[in-house]
Amino acid sequence: MILHRRGLIASSAAAAFAGLARHASAQATGEETYVNEVQGYGPLVRDTNRLLDLPEGFSYQVVAQSGDTMADGLFAPGQPDGMACFPLEGSRVALVINHELKGSSGLHRNLGPGGLREERLGLLDAAKAYDTYKDGRPLPGGCSTIIYDLATRQMVSQHLTLAGTSTNCCGGPTPWGSWLTCEETLETPADADVTKSHGWVFEVPATATGLVDPVPLKAMGRFDHEAVCVDPRTGMVYQTEDDNTGLFYRFIPNVPGKLAEGGRLQAMAWKGAPAADTRNQDARTWAVGDWREIEWIDMDDVESPNGDLAKRGHAAGAALVARGEGVWWGDDEMYFTATSGGPIRRGQVMRLVPGLNGAADRLQLFVESTDLKTMNMADNITIAPWGHLILCEDNYSTDVRNHLKGVTPDGKVYTIGRNVFTGNSEFAGACFSPDGEVLFVNIMYPGMTLAIRGPWSSVRT
């Protein structure tokens, strides 16, 4: 197995910035047995660098690290989370990356683009930040963009593209070439050291060469946003909510592709079963493979100053979802995760097929974990070029390792990778290059973006 190093042992400045132990080889692995329902790519091979175990024939490259100096002179922020890959000219692509840095967290201030002591914060134009602390310093959250050359396998540059937001968890790409970044927080000036309310979606063009104007898309609702996907046929935007009593939403724009021009927000409900519970946590309401026709409830007061959008929606008949997280558009359908759903609360994957020309929308319980060794709190999700789902686990455990999982079209789970680095952080932001040859993924701690290559077509089901 080959590791293309960009300096796993970072410079002292970057190490101080991140405040992280990078000597991965000294970390005990604590590998547990994982369960494959199909063979997939076969067993994982121990990584001698103690970062990422992959199957035989696969390799990874460390593309970028938090704490690196970017082209704009700022530090690459910490906590890389959701991400998408966009084609540029020639062999270059843009990776637009969220940084889940919470405005009210003192630690997260030090992981922002200004650095450990905020010594470079003066390089950031505060007028371009959505929000600041009450003393005028920009909040640490936002997005950065990496330009990467697939032919040379080198990062060309990285720069900040959104500043002053909070807790940018996931999001999703649009068909018109932008990234929708979502705030997973409801901070307000009344309860945090901020000057504006949070809980919005922002748009970042993939071609942005510097900070974009931070325009909150308020008609899309204010709640604990996680991820979005866009139906390219209609322009409707589907949204997940990371709360155990959350909902699943869709946004119907007034003008498809121009989300800032407003639209209508709705929440998903089971047809004929108002206020249904999809979670199967305490009582089973449906089984794997079951389908339900769904309808959509119009939401009122979507800017929700009291942060009660889901509570009001459920009271109006919307269905509960157990921590909706990743969502990705496929072949005329979408898949989304419910991270704490199911009887052991280790996750579900839903499949939603929007109807066209008067046909009803339908929802299926596609996968539900009954064994944490098979699937353990899947979070971010993408769809591989060959039609399989790729799931990023985020289980918070110091003992049970986080994995990258694959899921076949008939719902069978197999293992692609295992995080064996210090801290066992979550995988996030999985996405493929346009040619389908590279799987990019983030490891939130210590803040790395990886490129994984291998014989993808050899998967056995």
Buried (B, 14 or more C-beta within 10 A) or exposed (E): BEBBEBEBEBEEBBBBBBEBEBEBEEBEEEEBEBEBBBEBBBEBEEBEBBBBBBBEEBBBBBBBBBBBBBBBEBBBBBBBBBBBBBBBEEBBBBBBBBBBBBBBBEEBBBBBBBBBEBEBBEBBEEEBBBBBBEEEBBBBBBBBBBBBBBEEBEBBEBBBBBBBBBBBBBBBBBEBEBBBBBBBBBBBEEEBBBBBBBBBBBBBBBBBEEBBEBEBBBBBBBBBBBBBBBBBEEBBBBBBBBBBBBBBBBBBBEEBEEBBEBBBBBBBBBBEBBBBBBBBBEEEBBEBEEEBBBBBBEBEEBBBEEBBBBBBBBEBBBBBBBBBBBBBBBEEBBBBBBBBBBBBBBBBBBBBBBEEEEEEBBBBBBBBBEEBBBBBBBBBBBBBEEEBBBBBBBBEBEEBBBBBBBBBEEBBBBBBBBBBBBBBBBBBBBBBBBEEBBBBBBBBBBBBBBBBBBEBEEBEE
